[in-house]
Amino acid sequence: MERREPVSLSRAVEVTLVPSGEKHLLPEGALVMPQQELGGHFTIMLDRGGLARLANEDADALGPAFAERARKVAEAEKARLAEASGQPFDEQEVWEALKKVFDPEIPASIVDLGLVYELIHAERPEGGRKVTIRMTLTAPGCGVAPMILDDVRERVAKVPGVGAVDVDLVFDPPWTPEKMSDAARLQLGFW
């Protein structure tokens, strides 16, 4: 998304306010300014200045060009999963899924931010693997935490061979910018 111009919503759409995590219905015709497109979702600036996350499946409300980008992201993910289906469980696929989870305020994945502390998987008696992700957030009071955790569960559950997902949210050790990857530090100006 190289240019940022206001967009008038073509229909009413529910968004999630950032950082509170509250759901909010934007009316048809509301002016918004797309800010970033990460992990298949859009972060938009509202006409009153706050941020919100708009889900990939609602990209059509932003217009045909955004709907087309959202469609391409969804198709690429579907193709990647189809290619992996029938394959044995692969931990790297779980990491790839986690790299597509973003905090709507920060243009870096939870993996690059260093929020994922541990990934454990074990065979389940009923089939598939149980994947446990031990992770943190950049701030304990993060209002979009439920959205991020749901995104983690949803994306990891789609990985072939995964039968169950458990996300363990911890704050010890506390997150610090030193946990970020070099690429994230450079992108976010921590160097």
TITORMAR-465655 format. One line per field, with one value per atom (N, C-alpha, C): residue number from 1; residue in one letter; atom name; x, y, z. Coordinates in nm, 4 decimals, padded with zeros to 6 digits, m for minus. Each point is the difference from the previous one (the first is absolute). Layout:
nr [NUM	...]
rest [a	...]
atom [CA	...]
x [X	...]
y [Y	...]
z [Z	...]
This chain:
nr [1	1	1	2	2	2	3	3	3	4	4	4	5	5	5	6	6	6	7	7	7	8	8	8	9	9	9	10	10	10	11	11	11	12	12	12	13	13	13	14	14	14	15	15	15	16	16	16	17	17	17	18	18	18	19	19	19	20	20	20	21	21	21	22	22	22	23	23	23	24	24	24	25	25	25	26	26	26	27	27	27	28	28	28	29	29	29	30	30	30	31	31	31	32	32	32	33	33	33	34	34	34	35	35	35	36	36	36	37	37	37	38	38	38	39	39	39	40	40	40	41	41	41	42	42	42	43	43	43	44	44	44	45	45	45	46	46	46	47	47	47	48	48	48	49	49	49	50	50	50	51	51	51	52	52	52	53	53	53	54	54	54	55	55	55	56	56	56	57	57	57	58	58	58	59	59	59	60	60	60	61	61	61	62	62	62	63	63	63	64	64	64	65	65	65	66	66	66	67	67	67	68	68	68	69	69	69	70	70	70	71	71	71	72	72	72	73	73	73	74	74	74	75	75	75	76	76	76	77	77	77	78	78	78	79	79	79	80	80	80	81	81	81	82	82	82	83	83	83	84	84	84	85	85	85	86	86	86	87	87	87	88	88	88	89	89	89	90	90	90	91	91	91	92	92	92	93	93	93	94	94	94	95	95	95	96	96	96	97	97	97	98	98	98	99	99	99	100	100	100	101	101	101	102	102	102	103	103	103	104	104	104	105	105	105	106	106	106	107	107	107	108	108	108	109	109	109	110	110	110	111	111	111	112	112	112	113	113	113	114	114	114	115	115	115	116	116	116	117	117	117	118	118	118	119	119	119	120	120	120	121	121	121	122	122	122	123	123	123	124	124	124	125	125	125	126	126	126	127	127	127	128	128	128	129	129	129	130	130	130	131	131	131	132	132	132	133	133	133	134	134	134	135	135	135	136	136	136	137	137	137	138	138	138	139	139	139	140	140	140	141	141	141	142	142	142	143	143	143	144	144	144	145	145	145	146	146	146	147	147	147	148	148	148	149	149	149	150	150	150	151	151	151	152	152	152	153	153	153	154	154	154	155	155	155	156	156	156	157	157	157	158	158	158	159	159	159	160	160	160	161	161	161	162	162	162	163	163	163	164	164	164	165	165	165	166	166	166	167	167	167	168	168	168	169	169	169	170	170	170	171	171	171	172	172	172	173	173	173	174	174	174	175	175	175	176	176	176	177	177	177	178	178	178	179	179	179	180	180	180	181	181	181	182	182	182	183	183	183	184	184	184	185	185	185	186	186	186	187	187	187	188	188	188	189	189	189	190	190	190	191	191	191]
rest [m	m	m	e	e	e	r	r	r	r	r	r	e	e	e	p	p	p	v	v	v	s	s	s	l	l	l	s	s	s	r	r	r	a	a	a	v	v	v	e	e	e	v	v	v	t	t	t	l	l	l	v	v	v	p	p	p	s	s	s	g	g	g	e	e	e	k	k	k	h	h	h	l	l	l	l	l	l	p	p	p	e	e	e	g	g	g	a	a	a	l	l	l	v	v	v	m	m	m	p	p	p	q	q	q	q	q	q	e	e	e	l	l	l	g	g	g	g	g	g	h	h	h	f	f	f	t	t	t	i	i	i	m	m	m	l	l	l	d	d	d	r	r	r	g	g	g	g	g	g	l	l	l	a	a	a	r	r	r	l	l	l	a	a	a	n	n	n	e	e	e	d	d	d	a	a	a	d	d	d	a	a	a	l	l	l	g	g	g	p	p	p	a	a	a	f	f	f	a	a	a	e	e	e	r	r	r	a	a	a	r	r	r	k	k	k	v	v	v	a	a	a	e	e	e	a	a	a	e	e	e	k	k	k	a	a	a	r	r	r	l	l	l	a	a	a	e	e	e	a	a	a	s	s	s	g	g	g	q	q	q	p	p	p	f	f	f	d	d	d	e	e	e	q	q	q	e	e	e	v	v	v	w	w	w	e	e	e	a	a	a	l	l	l	k	k	k	k	k	k	v	v	v	f	f	f	d	d	d	p	p	p	e	e	e	i	i	i	p	p	p	a	a	a	s	s	s	i	i	i	v	v	v	d	d	d	l	l	l	g	g	g	l	l	l	v	v	v	y	y	y	e	e	e	l	l	l	i	i	i	h	h	h	a	a	a	e	e	e	r	r	r	p	p	p	e	e	e	g	g	g	g	g	g	r	r	r	k	k	k	v	v	v	t	t	t	i	i	i	r	r	r	m	m	m	t	t	t	l	l	l	t	t	t	a	a	a	p	p	p	g	g	g	c	c	c	g	g	g	v	v	v	a	a	a	p	p	p	m	m	m	i	i	i	l	l	l	d	d	d	d	d	d	v	v	v	r	r	r	e	e	e	r	r	r	v	v	v	a	a	a	k	k	k	v	v	v	p	p	p	g	g	g	v	v	v	g	g	g	a	a	a	v	v	v	d	d	d	v	v	v	d	d	d	l	l	l	v	v	v	f	f	f	d	d	d	p	p	p	p	p	p	w	w	w	t	t	t	p	p	p	e	e	e	k	k	k	m	m	m	s	s	s	d	d	d	a	a	a	a	a	a	r	r	r	l	l	l	q	q	q	l	l	l	g	g	g	f	f	f	w	w	w]
atom [N	CA	C	N	CA	C	N	CA	C	N	CA	C	N	CA	C	N	CA	C	N	CA	C	N	CA	C	N	CA	C	N	CA	C	N	CA	C	N	CA	C	N	CA	C	N	CA	C	N	CA	C	N	CA	C	N	CA	C	N	CA	C	N	CA	C	N	CA	C	N	CA	C	N	CA	C	N	CA	C	N	CA	C	N	CA	C	N	CA	C	N	CA	C	N	CA	C	N	CA	C	N	CA	C	N	CA	C	N	CA	C	N	CA	C	N	CA	C	N	CA	C	N	CA	C	N	CA	C	N	CA	C	N	CA	C	N	CA	C	N	CA	C	N	CA	C	N	CA	C	N	CA	C	N	CA	C	N	CA	C	N	CA	C	N	CA	C	N	CA	C	N	CA	C	N	CA	C	N	CA	C	N	CA	C	N	CA	C	N	CA	C	N	CA	C	N	CA	C	N	CA	C	N	CA	C	N	CA	C	N	CA	C	N	CA	C	N	CA	C	N	CA	C	N	CA	C	N	CA	C	N	CA	C	N	CA	C	N	CA	C	N	CA	C	N	CA	C	N	CA	C	N	CA	C	N	CA	C	N	CA	C	N	CA	C	N	CA	C	N	CA	C	N	CA	C	N	CA	C	N	CA	C	N	CA	C	N	CA	C	N	CA	C	N	CA	C	N	CA	C	N	CA	C	N	CA	C	N	CA	C	N	CA	C	N	CA	C	N	CA	C	N	CA	C	N	CA	C	N	CA	C	N	CA	C	N	CA	C	N	CA	C	N	CA	C	N	CA	C	N	CA	C	N	CA	C	N	CA	C	N	CA	C	N	CA	C	N	CA	C	N	CA	C	N	CA	C	N	CA	C	N	CA	C	N	CA	C	N	CA	C	N	CA	C	N	CA	C	N	CA	C	N	CA	C	N	CA	C	N	CA	C	N	CA	C	N	CA	C	N	CA	C	N	CA	C	N	CA	C	N	CA	C	N	CA	C	N	CA	C	N	CA	C	N	CA	C	N	CA	C	N	CA	C	N	CA	C	N	CA	C	N	CA	C	N	CA	C	N	CA	C	N	CA	C	N	CA	C	N	CA	C	N	CA	C	N	CA	C	N	CA	C	N	CA	C	N	CA	C	N	CA	C	N	CA	C	N	CA	C	N	CA	C	N	CA	C	N	CA	C	N	CA	C	N	CA	C	N	CA	C	N	CA	C	N	CA	C	N	CA	C	N	CA	C	N	CA	C	N	CA	C	N	CA	C	N	CA	C	N	CA	C	N	CA	C	N	CA	C	N	CA	C	N	CA	C	N	CA	C	N	CA	C	N	CA	C	N	CA	C	N	CA	C	N	CA	C	N	CA	C	N	CA	C	N	CA	C	N	CA	C	N	CA	C	N	CA	C	N	CA	C	N	CA	C	N	CA	C	N	CA	C	N	CA	C	N	CA	C	N	CA	C	N	CA	C	N	CA	C	N	CA	C	N	CA	C	N	CA	C	N	CA	C	N	CA	C]
x [00.0848	m00.0848	00.0894	00.0362	00.0942	m00.0610	m00.1245	m00.0594	m00.1126	m00.0190	m00.1038	m00.0980	m00.1124	m00.1064	m00.1268	m00.0862	m00.1261	m00.0846	m00.0693	m00.0896	m00.1365	m00.1044	m00.1370	m00.0504	m00.0431	m00.0461	m00.1232	00.0014	m00.1114	m00.1164	00.0233	m00.1048	00.0396	m00.0977	00.0294	00.0868	00.0919	00.0910	00.0416	00.0114	00.0464	00.1519	00.0605	00.1449	00.0321	00.1266	00.0474	00.0876	m00.0379	00.0762	00.1344	00.1012	00.1353	00.0373	00.0474	00.0415	m00.1050	m00.1214	m00.0971	m00.0509	m00.0070	m00.0531	m00.1516	m00.0643	m00.1459	m00.0457	m00.1165	m00.0611	m00.0779	00.0016	m00.0674	m00.0536	m00.1219	m00.0595	00.0206	00.0723	00.0180	m00.1109	m00.0640	m00.1102	00.0484	m00.0852	00.0281	00.0309	00.1015	00.0382	00.1022	00.0304	00.1003	00.1341	00.0728	00.1327	00.1049	00.0853	00.1097	00.1259	00.1147	00.1276	00.0766	00.0095	00.0776	00.1448	00.0517	00.1352	00.0967	m00.0432	00.0864	m00.0857	00.0584	m00.0644	00.0983	m00.0320	00.0919	m00.0759	00.0504	m00.0601	m00.1421	m00.0377	m00.1342	m00.1028	00.0401	m00.0914	00.0504	m00.0891	00.0349	m00.0100	00.0966	m00.0098	m00.0400	m00.1075	m00.0512	m00.0038	00.0172	m00.0151	m00.1414	m00.0682	m00.1363	m00.0003	m00.1108	m00.0066	00.0225	m00.0222	00.0242	00.1398	00.0839	00.1407	00.0441	m00.0904	00.0415	00.0269	00.0540	00.0271	m00.0999	m00.0198	m00.0857	00.0527	m00.0339	00.0372	m00.1246	00.0146	m00.1066	00.0437	m00.0840	00.0355	00.0057	00.0826	00.0185	m00.1341	m00.0910	m00.1277	m00.0893	00.0347	m00.0770	00.0710	00.1074	00.0780	m00.0823	m00.1065	m00.0840	m00.0604	m00.0172	m00.0546	00.0946	00.1298	00.0985	00.0051	m00.0554	00.0003	00.0584	m00.0167	00.0426	00.1496	00.0845	00.1449	00.0378	m00.0601	00.0287	m00.0583	m00.1196	m00.0618	00.0873	00.0568	00.0866	00.1266	00.0610	00.1194	m00.0334	m00.1147	m00.0418	m00.0251	m00.0600	m00.0251	00.1306	00.0991	00.1295	00.0697	m00.0070	00.0600	m00.0691	m00.1336	m00.0755	00.0305	00.0078	00.0313	00.1407	00.0959	00.1377	00.0069	m00.0704	m00.0005	m00.0683	m00.1100	m00.0716	00.0883	00.0716	00.0900	00.1136	00.0562	00.1084	m00.0476	m00.1199	m00.0542	m00.0353	m00.0518	m00.0332	00.1260	00.1071	00.1276	00.0524	m00.0226	00.0505	m00.0926	m00.1279	m00.0931	00.0469	m00.0256	00.0459	00.1450	00.0693	00.1392	00.0009	00.1034	00.0081	00.0152	m00.0319	00.0143	00.1409	00.0068	00.1289	00.0018	00.0868	00.0082	00.0259	00.0753	00.0296	m00.1277	m00.0996	m00.1293	m00.0701	00.0155	m00.0583	00.0683	00.1337	00.0728	m00.0417	m00.0213	m00.0442	m00.1377	m00.0881	m00.1324	00.0127	00.0875	00.0185	00.0602	00.0780	00.0590	m00.1046	m00.1225	m00.1077	m00.0927	00.0373	m00.0787	00.0679	m00.0782	00.0530	m00.0831	00.0657	m00.0686	m00.0424	m00.1283	m00.0432	00.0700	00.0670	00.0700	00.1450	00.0542	00.1437	00.0215	00.0715	00.0189	00.1106	m00.0109	00.0934	m00.0784	00.0352	m00.0717	00.0342	m00.0836	00.0275	00.1289	00.0391	00.1272	00.1154	m00.0047	00.1075	00.0074	m00.1131	00.0008	00.0573	00.0164	00.0528	m00.1053	m00.1276	m00.1081	m00.0229	00.0456	m00.0169	00.1222	m00.0229	00.1100	00.0280	m00.1050	00.0199	m00.1130	00.0350	m00.0968	00.0249	m00.1012	00.0111	m00.1090	00.0310	m00.1036	00.0183	m00.1140	00.0018	m00.1158	00.0216	m00.1029	m00.1183	m00.1214	m00.1217	m00.0510	m00.0533	m00.0533	m00.1097	m00.0795	m00.1091	00.0437	00.1280	00.0533	00.0411	00.0911	00.0502	00.0916	00.0542	00.0909	m00.0641	00.0290	m00.0393	00.1173	m00.0273	00.1035	m00.0269	00.0996	m00.0090	00.0976	m00.0519	00.0819	00.0045	00.1179	00.0213	00.0483	m00.0791	00.0328	m00.0367	00.0426	m00.0294	m00.0521	m00.0179	m00.0415	00.0985	m00.0025	00.0912	m00.0388	m00.1278	m00.0467	m00.1092	00.0033	m00.0995	m00.1445	m00.0244	m00.1366	m00.0482	00.0601	m00.0323	m00.1457	m00.0786	m00.1415	m00.0264	00.0948	m00.0202	00.0560	00.0374	00.0533	m00.0949	m00.1309	m00.0882	00.0019	00.0084	00.0047	00.1278	00.1123	00.1275	m00.0009	m00.0478	m00.0030	m00.0946	m00.1151	m00.0922	00.0642	00.0742	00.0688	00.1043	00.0725	00.0987	m00.0701	m00.1073	m00.0720	m00.0530	m00.0613	m00.0605	00.1039	00.1103	00.1018	00.0718	00.0319	00.0708	m00.0923	m00.1283	m00.0948	m00.0109	00.0293	m00.0083	00.1221	00.1045	00.1213	m00.0288	00.0327	m00.0238	00.0659	m00.0772	00.0510	m00.0267	m00.0517	m00.0298	m00.1411	m00.0123	m00.1296	m00.0547	00.0869	m00.0425	00.1055	m00.0464	00.0900	m00.0280	00.1060	m00.0110	00.0977	m00.0496	00.0862	00.0130	00.1218	00.0300	00.0589	m00.0791	00.0447	00.0715	00.1264	00.0825	00.0611	00.0376	00.0667	00.1319	00.0478	00.1282	00.0776	00.1090	00.0651	m00.0746	00.0095	m00.0672	00.0643	m00.0824	00.0501	00.0808	00.1080	00.0790	00.0364	00.0310	00.0372	00.1212	00.0816	00.1161	m00.0406	m00.1244	m00.0478	m00.0345	m00.0048	m00.0355	00.1115	m00.0400	00.0991	00.0712	00.1164	00.0731	m00.0831	m00.0732	m00.0831	m00.1090	m00.0638	m00.1049	00.0580	00.1163	00.0634	00.0300	00.0514	00.0314	m00.1270	m00.1026	m00.1267	m00.0670	00.0080	m00.0700	00.0884	00.1212	00.0876	00.0631	00.0265	00.0645	00.1521	00.0521	00.1450	00.0446]
y [m00.1171	00.1171	00.1235	00.0439	00.1098	00.1382	00.0205	00.1319	m00.0075	00.1062	00.0041	00.1103	m00.0406	00.0940	m00.0457	00.0941	m00.0386	m00.0872	m00.0939	m00.0905	00.0106	00.0096	00.0011	m00.1442	m00.0496	m00.1385	m00.0221	m00.1073	m00.0299	m00.0685	m00.0425	m00.0623	00.0119	m00.0194	m00.0017	m00.1218	00.0154	m00.1102	00.0077	m00.1190	m00.0063	m00.0047	00.0825	00.0039	m00.0190	m00.0231	m00.0101	00.1202	00.0780	00.1196	m00.0380	00.0777	m00.0218	00.1198	m00.0168	m00.1234	m00.0608	00.0564	m00.0482	m00.1397	m00.0407	m00.1303	m00.0022	00.1144	00.0064	m00.0111	m00.0643	m00.0090	00.1295	00.0442	00.1248	m00.0132	00.0461	m00.0047	00.1346	m00.0030	00.1208	00.0043	00.1151	00.0076	00.0093	m00.0358	00.0197	00.1479	00.0275	00.1377	00.0590	m00.0686	00.0519	00.0098	00.1076	00.0174	m00.0626	m00.0825	m00.0632	00.0138	m00.0150	00.0081	m00.1301	m00.0880	m00.1236	00.0316	m00.0687	00.0244	m00.1123	m00.1244	m00.1136	m00.1224	m00.0914	m00.1259	m00.1095	m00.0712	m00.1010	m00.1240	m00.1151	m00.1244	m00.0195	00.0694	m00.0147	00.0912	00.0879	00.0961	00.1404	00.0977	00.1388	00.0823	00.0863	00.0983	00.1300	00.0604	00.1245	00.1084	00.1254	00.1142	00.0526	00.0200	00.0501	00.1514	00.0533	00.1441	00.0817	m00.0613	00.0718	m00.0244	m00.0724	m00.0135	m00.1291	m00.0836	m00.1266	m00.1055	m00.1134	m00.1118	m00.1127	m00.0789	m00.1182	m00.1068	m00.1247	m00.1103	m00.0456	m00.0121	m00.0471	m00.1354	m00.1013	m00.1360	m00.0151	m00.0918	m00.0306	m00.0205	m00.0756	m00.0298	00.1226	00.1109	00.1237	00.1032	m00.0398	00.0934	00.0632	m00.0684	00.0566	00.1345	00.0232	00.1281	00.1158	m00.0299	00.1028	00.0280	m00.0909	00.0180	m00.1188	m00.0029	m00.1147	m00.0321	00.1004	m00.0258	m00.0708	00.0391	m00.0634	m00.1408	m00.0167	m00.1326	m00.0951	00.0504	m00.0828	m00.0404	00.0941	m00.0337	m00.1047	00.0170	m00.0950	m00.1372	m00.0033	m00.1260	m00.0714	00.0753	m00.0590	m00.0575	00.0712	m00.0501	m00.1291	m00.0015	m00.1190	m00.1179	00.0261	m00.1072	m00.0552	00.0880	m00.0454	m00.0877	00.0389	m00.0792	m00.1343	00.0017	m00.1240	m00.0940	00.0549	m00.0811	m00.0584	00.0814	m00.0477	m00.1145	00.0134	m00.1053	m00.1249	00.0180	m00.1149	m00.0778	00.0735	m00.0647	m00.0796	00.0529	m00.0661	m00.1117	00.0006	m00.1016	m00.1383	m00.0946	m00.1355	m00.0217	00.1081	m00.0095	m00.0240	m00.0606	m00.0162	00.1360	00.0020	00.1227	00.0558	00.1309	00.0669	00.1236	00.0008	00.1125	00.1316	m00.0052	00.1215	00.0633	m00.0819	00.0523	00.0792	m00.0446	00.0736	00.1360	00.0010	00.1269	00.0925	m00.0567	00.0814	00.0610	m00.0767	00.0513	00.1133	m00.0172	00.1040	00.1280	m00.0129	00.1187	00.0845	m00.0507	00.0747	00.0655	m00.0068	00.0630	00.1312	00.1076	00.1334	00.0706	00.0828	00.0961	00.1105	00.0405	00.0998	00.1358	00.0260	00.1277	m00.0047	m00.1205	m00.0142	m00.0806	00.0545	m00.0714	m00.1065	m00.0911	m00.1127	m00.1172	m00.1210	m00.1177	m00.0256	m00.0808	m00.0328	m00.0791	m00.0714	m00.0732	00.0992	00.0951	00.0987	00.0927	00.0229	00.0822	m00.0755	m00.1312	m00.0796	m00.0312	m00.0010	m00.0260	m00.1492	m00.0848	m00.1444	m00.0534	m00.0470	m00.0499	m00.1481	m00.0770	m00.1444	m00.0619	m00.1000	m00.0761	m00.1472	m00.0654	m00.1402	m00.0767	m00.1205	m00.0814	m00.1457	m00.0674	m00.1410	m00.0712	m00.1281	m00.0835	m00.0142	00.0069	m00.0201	m00.1419	m00.0644	m00.1359	m00.0069	00.1058	00.0019	00.0421	00.0257	00.0365	00.1455	00.0290	00.1364	00.0356	00.1180	00.0465	00.1136	00.0035	00.1144	00.0960	00.1231	00.1026	00.0997	00.0224	00.0988	00.1120	00.1210	00.1177	00.0822	00.0197	00.0841	00.1342	00.1043	00.1306	00.1117	00.1211	00.1184	00.1090	00.1171	00.1182	00.1126	00.1035	00.1116	00.0766	m00.0084	00.0671	m00.0849	m00.0199	m00.0842	00.0468	00.1269	00.0511	00.0152	m00.0670	00.0132	m00.0376	00.0952	m00.0231	m00.0933	m00.0096	m00.0884	m00.1402	m00.0289	m00.1329	m00.1116	00.0081	m00.1092	m00.0204	00.1091	m00.0087	m00.0709	00.0346	m00.0610	m00.1485	m00.0336	m00.1399	m00.0830	00.0573	m00.0704	m00.0228	00.0997	m00.0123	m00.1119	m00.0090	m00.1072	m00.1358	m00.0155	m00.1282	m00.0372	00.0965	m00.0257	m00.0412	00.0732	m00.0304	m00.1319	m00.0274	m00.1237	m00.1202	00.0146	m00.1109	m00.0445	00.0892	m00.0324	m00.0757	m00.0079	m00.0697	m00.1500	m00.0643	m00.1441	m00.0775	m00.0951	m00.0838	00.0542	00.1246	00.0583	m00.0417	m00.0600	m00.0439	00.0880	00.0737	00.0884	00.1086	00.1174	00.1134	00.0570	00.0245	00.0633	00.1172	00.1172	00.1178	00.0375	m00.0005	00.0324	00.1409	00.0974	00.1390	00.0244	00.0411	00.0213	00.1403	00.0497	00.1309	m00.0080	m00.1223	m00.0207	m00.1002	00.0366	00.1304	00.1066	00.1237	00.1088	00.0244	00.0426	00.0314	00.1298	00.0032	00.1215	00.0081	00.1193	00.0126	m00.0852	m00.0392	m00.0832	m00.1375	m00.0408	m00.1307	00.0006	00.1183	00.0106	m00.0520	m00.0482	m00.0409	00.1247	m00.0196	00.1134	00.0701	m00.0764	00.0586	00.0882	m00.0451	00.0791	00.1267	m00.0120	00.1192	00.1042	m00.0465	00.0918	00.0636	m00.0825	00.0493	00.1001	m00.0241	00.0847	00.1120	00.0115	00.1105	m00.0144	m00.1236	m00.0208	m00.0043	00.0368	00.0055	00.1378]
z [00.0000	00.0000	00.0000	m00.1154	m00.0093	00.0181	m00.0410	00.0179	00.1012	00.0715	00.1022	m00.0342	m00.0516	m00.0339	00.0704	00.0363	00.0637	m00.0919	00.0618	m00.0708	00.0663	m00.0804	00.0507	m00.0009	00.1142	00.0092	m00.0868	m00.0778	m00.0900	00.0720	00.1227	00.0810	00.1463	00.0866	00.1434	00.0294	00.0938	00.0312	00.1473	00.0616	00.1381	00.0014	00.0841	00.0158	00.1477	00.0277	00.1378	00.0284	00.1002	00.0335	00.0625	m00.0325	00.0495	00.0864	00.1191	00.0664	00.0922	00.0090	00.0988	m00.0277	m00.1288	m00.0344	m00.0098	00.0196	m00.0083	m00.1447	m00.0191	m00.1324	m00.0249	m00.1254	m00.0352	m00.1424	m00.0221	m00.1326	m00.0687	m00.1116	m00.0803	m00.1046	m00.0170	m00.0956	m00.1447	m00.0911	m00.1415	m00.0228	m00.0801	m00.0297	00.0952	00.1106	00.0945	m00.0714	00.0278	m00.0591	00.0904	m00.0595	00.0719	m00.0846	00.0647	m00.0702	00.0243	m00.1025	00.0172	00.0362	00.1041	00.0488	m00.0348	00.0225	m00.0291	m00.0264	m00.0728	m00.0351	00.0380	00.1083	00.0510	00.0433	m00.0400	00.0433	m00.0488	m00.1064	m00.0545	00.0616	00.0882	00.0605	m00.0312	00.0147	m00.0287	00.1277	00.0227	00.1071	m00.0669	00.0506	m00.0585	00.1060	m00.0450	00.0889	m00.0189	00.1089	m00.0048	m00.0193	m00.0443	m00.0252	00.1267	00.1158	00.1268	00.0544	m00.0780	00.0350	00.0639	00.0478	00.0602	m00.1059	00.0437	m00.0896	00.0233	m00.1049	00.0096	m00.0939	00.0313	m00.0885	m00.0739	m00.1308	m00.0868	m00.0538	00.0171	m00.0396	m00.1515	m00.0447	m00.1413	m00.0701	00.0631	m00.0643	m00.0171	00.0609	m00.0151	m00.0874	m00.0676	m00.0821	m00.1118	m00.0450	m00.1060	00.0401	00.1305	00.0468	m00.0313	m00.0177	m00.0341	m00.1501	m00.0799	m00.1450	m00.0726	m00.1322	m00.0801	00.0078	00.0023	00.0048	00.1302	00.1109	00.1294	00.0037	m00.0570	m00.0058	m00.0820	m00.1092	m00.0841	00.0761	00.0734	00.0793	00.1064	00.0653	00.1032	m00.0615	m00.1188	m00.0683	m00.0328	m00.0473	m00.0343	00.1233	00.1118	00.1246	00.0420	m00.0053	00.0400	m00.0929	m00.1309	m00.0954	00.0208	00.0260	00.0228	00.1249	00.1043	00.1234	m00.0238	m00.0736	m00.0315	m00.0819	m00.0978	m00.0836	00.0835	00.0905	00.0856	00.0884	00.0562	00.0858	m00.0800	m00.1220	m00.0853	m00.0355	m00.0274	m00.0325	00.1185	00.1200	00.1207	00.0484	m00.0449	00.0503	m00.0432	00.0852	m00.0267	00.0400	00.0261	00.0452	00.1503	00.0516	00.1452	00.0682	00.1286	00.0774	m00.0158	m00.0187	m00.0167	00.0900	00.0996	00.0928	m00.0734	m00.1084	m00.0759	m00.0549	m00.0334	m00.0476	00.1110	00.1239	00.1132	00.0116	m00.0117	00.0070	m00.1145	m00.1187	m00.1140	00.0279	00.0619	00.0361	00.1014	00.0988	00.1019	m00.0586	m00.1060	m00.0637	m00.0725	m00.0098	m00.0638	00.1019	00.1277	00.1065	00.0373	m00.0061	00.0261	00.1056	00.0787	00.0846	m00.0965	m00.0004	m00.0982	00.0104	00.1116	00.0153	m00.0465	m00.0155	m00.0251	m00.1282	m00.0969	m00.1264	00.0045	00.0961	00.0108	00.0590	m00.0401	00.0498	00.1465	00.0647	00.1401	00.0129	m00.1051	00.0020	m00.0053	m00.0948	m00.0120	00.1212	00.0652	00.1214	00.1200	m00.0135	00.1117	00.1041	m00.0398	00.0956	00.0237	m00.0926	00.0162	00.0738	00.1206	00.0826	m00.0227	m00.0262	m00.0111	m00.0820	m00.0778	m00.0782	00.0312	00.0543	00.0386	m00.0736	m00.0465	m00.0631	00.0409	00.0128	00.0397	m00.0690	m00.0277	m00.0630	00.0958	m00.0546	00.0794	m00.0219	00.1035	m00.0160	m00.1071	m00.0129	m00.0961	m00.1393	m00.0184	m00.1309	m00.0071	m00.0891	m00.0134	00.1145	m00.0074	00.1042	00.0767	00.1294	00.0814	m00.0020	m00.0423	m00.0058	00.1120	00.0818	00.1073	m00.0307	m00.0011	m00.0262	00.1282	00.0518	00.1173	m00.0518	00.0263	m00.0566	00.0960	m00.0377	00.0791	m00.0916	00.0539	m00.0761	00.0300	m00.0815	00.0246	00.1257	00.0387	00.1218	00.0638	00.1331	00.0666	m00.0190	m00.0107	m00.0114	m00.1428	m00.0934	m00.1417	m00.0261	m00.0484	m00.0266	m00.1161	m00.0928	m00.1156	00.0256	00.1232	00.0336	m00.0434	00.0301	m00.0428	m00.1519	m00.0757	m00.1457	m00.0451	00.0597	m00.0366	00.0359	00.1187	00.0439	m00.0874	m00.0363	m00.0898	m00.1360	m00.0487	m00.1289	00.0062	00.1121	00.0184	m00.0065	00.0783	00.0030	m00.1388	m00.0661	m00.1313	m00.1037	m00.0062	m00.1012	00.0267	00.1254	00.0330	m00.0191	00.0311	m00.0167	m00.1457	m00.0938	m00.1426	m00.0513	00.0784	m00.0433	m00.0056	m00.1120	m00.0114	00.1149	00.0546	00.1077	00.1386	00.0092	00.1313	00.0400	00.1177	00.0502	00.1100	00.0688	00.1087	00.0177	00.0432	00.0219	00.1377	00.0749	00.1307	00.0013	00.0397	00.0084	00.1469	00.0479	00.1393	00.0019	00.0452	00.0060	00.1322	m00.0084	00.1188	m00.0045	00.1154	00.0059	00.0755	00.0175	00.0642	m00.0850	m00.0590	00.0127	m00.0789	00.0475	m00.0713	m00.1364	m00.0945	m00.1333	00.0044	m00.0762	m00.0191	m00.1485	m00.0510	m00.1414	m00.0396	00.0952	m00.0310	m00.0527	00.0231	m00.0457	m00.1493	m00.0620	m00.1416	m00.0898	m00.1165	m00.1000	m00.0518	m00.0595	m00.0569	m00.1064	m00.0811	m00.1057	00.0599	00.1083	00.0648	00.0621	00.0630	00.0586	m00.1064	m00.1120	m00.1098	m00.0550	m00.0241	m00.0547	00.0932	00.1306	00.0968	00.0543	m00.0511	00.0392	00.1368	00.0447	00.1290	m00.0113	m00.1170	m00.0178	m00.0306]
